[in-house]
Amino acid sequence: MGMEILEKSYNPKKVEEKWYKIWEKKGYFEPSYNEKKSKFSIVIPPPNVTGALHIGHALNNTLQDVLVRYKRMDGYDVLWVPGTDHAGIATQNVVEKEIAKEGLTRYDLGREKFLERVWQWKEQYGNRIIDQLKKLGASCSWSYKRFTMDEGLSRAVREVFVRLWEEGLIYRGDYIINWCPRCQTALADLEVEFESIPGKLWYIKYPLEDENRYIVVATTRPETMLGDTAVAVHPEDERYKDLIGKKIKLPLIGRIIPIIADKVVDPEFGTGAVKVTPAHDFADFEIAKRHGLSFVKVIDERGKMTEKAGNYAGLDRFEARKKVLEDLKKQGLLEKEEDYQLVLGHCYRCNTVIEPLLSKQWFVATKPLAQPAISAVKYGFIKFIPENWINLYFDWMKNIRDWCISRQIWWGHRIPVWYCNSCGETIVSEKEDVRECPNCGSKNLKRDEDVLDTWFSSALWPFSTLGWPENTKALSTFYPTTVLVTSFDIIFFWVARMIMMGIHFTGQIPFKNVYIHALVRDEKGQKMSKSRGNVIDPLEMIDKYGTDALRFTLVALAAQGRDIKLSEARIEGFKHFINKIWNASRFVLMNLKDYLPEKEELRLNELPLFSKWILSELQKTVKIVREKLDEFEFDQAAMQIYHFFWDKFCDWYLEVSKIYLKDPKYKISTQKILLEVLKSSLKLLHPFIPFITEEIWQYLPERETEHIIIAKYPVFEERFVDENAEKLVQILQELIIGIRSVKAEYNLTSKTDLNVIFRSSDNGILNFINDQKKPIKFLAKVSDIELSNNYQKKKGEVSVVLSEGEIFINLAGLIDIEKEIKRLKKEKEKIEKKLLQIERKLKNREFLEKAPKEVVEKEKFNYKEFKERLNKIIHYLSELS
């Protein structure tokens, strides 16, 4: 494009789609397998195939893309594996709702036809989230795109199941599980969401057999008493020592059950005597195993009472509760009820209240797998960033329970197990289909109806996506992966299980680093939800402000270990930064029209002061940005470039360059520096804001690559660092800001000419200021500056104390001094009142203890700001009086 000039304003819509298609077509996202290059690999946390891009996805994938683009520019061979998850229950629910519109259920269609409909739905809508990731600018290696139910991954799943079965780490057994009566499936512990709600605690009299007395039991679930097989007390509870071993006649049912002693019973809960319902409670299940109690299932998979519930059979579990309480009351067996705060489990998909049920399920024995996974983190082979998540990981891994992996749904990886109806053989095979019993030759086989938990296939994601169990080139080159970027809410669902499976099946860790990013909340710190109406749709924000503005906002706010408080206003604010980059680039290019590139290097010692300074500041920025990206401190990297580009390059150097460009002595070197600093800034910024940087890159002369995406990321060059220039420019900036602040304080326009005197006892400083008069006068907008080593302040003058001297400015004739004193006194009174109010708040213990932390911090910040302003006013009043 040569020396064409950028359009007057930046139009993201015109630019973004164009560049993404070019990058993809050129193959820039794909790895090269260049043996000389260091490797960087990352697997995307696969979004659900049902999903649409939400703000959490936007954050997660922007952070990954920042790393990927940075490493690609830094000379690494990069692989970023994208893909989607089949999301068993979620996808099945969506398709069931679709066919319900036709008046059908999955049972009407049957398994085969229903699965055809799910695959059709997946083909029609499954790429929606992929297209949205592209819109976000995610530079994934799309030729490596995977789906958790594609042929290769399905083979890996079967292979893992069979190996774990052969090692005795997968088993089938009766176990108490979380059951969702709506989704009709078992749920892993992690798929249950708990909520604290107000409930009741009922006290029920259990009559002793052959004795005219009873024991009182407290329960929050009276309907389950129909399945009681014991009452338990603590062995050291004096109140019940004489009752241990005696029998009870179960109310409403008449079954004779024992009173047992178990240390797990809390003597402080209720009466200290608890009912034991092994088929419907996790703790009771363990008690029953220890004491050899029977299991009586009184609630079925639909949440209805079974025949074993006697007269209550067929009732819904909550209807049965009402009826049981009525009948207990009639018989005088309901002693009392109390208000009680319940912690209730809900299905993470449909919000139905979970029912603990005794059921035959498939499990992975996790303890043998957990130990190597604990060691990998303990000995630093895998690092968590921030580090505080390690403790949470250890706590869960050390207390891990066996993982229920079977689900009673149709969409998913079907469990690779067949049962021979002729000889009773259980056949576990990695084959897609088994037609004949290897034991007796019979073809009368029935396949297990269940599918695997969605997270089972996800646990293999880092290595199955690279071709395992085959030893592919991708696997040997890019595994273990470099980093996993994810959120804390799936550390247990996914991260821990990937570590366990990765180590077990490959003998290597799946990734070297786990970066846990924060949650995106609304501007008040509340969780975003449709019901609150505070959801920020990333696609809407992209449409309104452009992708780069959204990306930069998310990265700039992504501080380690702190949730993001996001508002549309913040995105709009960073859109101004995008515009600033465009306008600054336009200014630079307009001043390069007659630029004749010099072949020789810049002669640093011959450069004017501000040119030396901007080159030094650029190097400091390069050094810090690289350090921060390497340490996953995304926000600090982003803000470092932001402040360099806006505060230093735009606010200072672009302004002072207007003088240098008019000076034949400095013109060519200034043009070269403008171009080099812009070029380096664009490269530094590209991983964060890829679209605008690529567009501007095309207009630059002396581009080393056709596209910025493959340009070399800036490296620190110490020869450009000039600490002396930095110190000297700081003196000038302080002086110029001092003059500007006086103009601002007394409402004088920036162009108002002032009579300025600079006093210093240091002749060296006076000589320096004299040499730099030209940039000072230009930047401070004054016609002259008088220098003195003994000047005495006169009436009508204000002074500003600087680190290397003092400036005096005569305001006589420019302002009404009496009127100004009056204004300042009025403002002083207002601020003093405000400070008094804040002081009272900050001395109030109740406010400090009960107010949200951010509110208290804001008040402290306001106090500091008001105090500083008050000190300034007092200074100006003393100056004018």
Secondary structure as GFF3:
##gff-version 3
##sequence-region A 1 881
A	DSSP	alpha_helix	12	26	.	.	.	ID=ss1
A	DSSP	beta_strand	39	43	.	.	.	ID=ss2
A	DSSP	alpha_helix	55	73	.	.	.	ID=ss3
A	DSSP	beta_strand	77	81	.	.	.	ID=ss4
A	DSSP	beta_strand	83	84	.	.	.	ID=ss5
A	DSSP	alpha_helix	88	100	.	.	.	ID=ss6
A	DSSP	alpha_helix	106	109	.	.	.	ID=ss7
A	DSSP	alpha_helix	111	125	.	.	.	ID=ss8
A	DSSP	alpha_helix	128	136	.	.	.	ID=ss9
A	DSSP	three_ten_helix	142	144	.	.	.	ID=ss10
A	DSSP	beta_strand	146	147	.	.	.	ID=ss11
A	DSSP	alpha_helix	151	166	.	.	.	ID=ss12
A	DSSP	beta_strand	170	180	.	.	.	ID=ss13
A	DSSP	beta_strand	185	187	.	.	.	ID=ss14
A	DSSP	three_ten_helix	189	191	.	.	.	ID=ss15
A	DSSP	beta_strand	192	207	.	.	.	ID=ss16
A	DSSP	beta_strand	214	219	.	.	.	ID=ss17
A	DSSP	three_ten_helix	222	227	.	.	.	ID=ss18
A	DSSP	beta_strand	230	233	.	.	.	ID=ss19
A	DSSP	three_ten_helix	238	243	.	.	.	ID=ss20
A	DSSP	beta_strand	247	249	.	.	.	ID=ss21
A	DSSP	beta_strand	256	261	.	.	.	ID=ss22
A	DSSP	beta_strand	273	276	.	.	.	ID=ss23
A	DSSP	alpha_helix	282	291	.	.	.	ID=ss24
A	DSSP	three_ten_helix	307	312	.	.	.	ID=ss25
A	DSSP	alpha_helix	317	330	.	.	.	ID=ss26
A	DSSP	beta_strand	334	347	.	.	.	ID=ss27
A	DSSP	beta_strand	355	364	.	.	.	ID=ss28
A	DSSP	alpha_helix	367	378	.	.	.	ID=ss29
A	DSSP	beta_strand	383	385	.	.	.	ID=ss30
A	DSSP	alpha_helix	389	398	.	.	.	ID=ss31
A	DSSP	beta_strand	403	404	.	.	.	ID=ss32
A	DSSP	beta_strand	406	407	.	.	.	ID=ss33
A	DSSP	beta_strand	417	420	.	.	.	ID=ss34
A	DSSP	beta_strand	426	428	.	.	.	ID=ss35
A	DSSP	beta_strand	445	447	.	.	.	ID=ss36
A	DSSP	beta_strand	451	452	.	.	.	ID=ss37
A	DSSP	alpha_helix	454	458	.	.	.	ID=ss38
A	DSSP	alpha_helix	461	464	.	.	.	ID=ss39
A	DSSP	alpha_helix	473	478	.	.	.	ID=ss40
A	DSSP	beta_strand	481	487	.	.	.	ID=ss41
A	DSSP	three_ten_helix	488	490	.	.	.	ID=ss42
A	DSSP	pi_helix	491	495	.	.	.	ID=ss43
A	DSSP	alpha_helix	496	506	.	.	.	ID=ss44
A	DSSP	beta_strand	511	517	.	.	.	ID=ss45
A	DSSP	beta_strand	520	522	.	.	.	ID=ss46
A	DSSP	alpha_helix	538	545	.	.	.	ID=ss47
A	DSSP	alpha_helix	547	556	.	.	.	ID=ss48
A	DSSP	beta_strand	564	566	.	.	.	ID=ss49
A	DSSP	alpha_helix	568	590	.	.	.	ID=ss50
A	DSSP	three_ten_helix	604	606	.	.	.	ID=ss51
A	DSSP	alpha_helix	609	630	.	.	.	ID=ss52
A	DSSP	alpha_helix	634	643	.	.	.	ID=ss53
A	DSSP	pi_helix	644	654	.	.	.	ID=ss54
A	DSSP	alpha_helix	655	660	.	.	.	ID=ss55
A	DSSP	alpha_helix	667	685	.	.	.	ID=ss56
A	DSSP	alpha_helix	690	697	.	.	.	ID=ss57
A	DSSP	three_ten_helix	708	710	.	.	.	ID=ss58
A	DSSP	three_ten_helix	718	720	.	.	.	ID=ss59
A	DSSP	alpha_helix	723	745	.	.	.	ID=ss60
A	DSSP	beta_strand	755	759	.	.	.	ID=ss61
A	DSSP	alpha_helix	763	771	.	.	.	ID=ss62
A	DSSP	alpha_helix	773	780	.	.	.	ID=ss63
A	DSSP	beta_strand	785	788	.	.	.	ID=ss64
A	DSSP	beta_strand	797	802	.	.	.	ID=ss65
A	DSSP	beta_strand	805	810	.	.	.	ID=ss66
A	DSSP	alpha_helix	817	843	.	.	.	ID=ss67
A	DSSP	alpha_helix	845	850	.	.	.	ID=ss68
A	DSSP	alpha_helix	853	880	.	.	.	ID=ss69
###
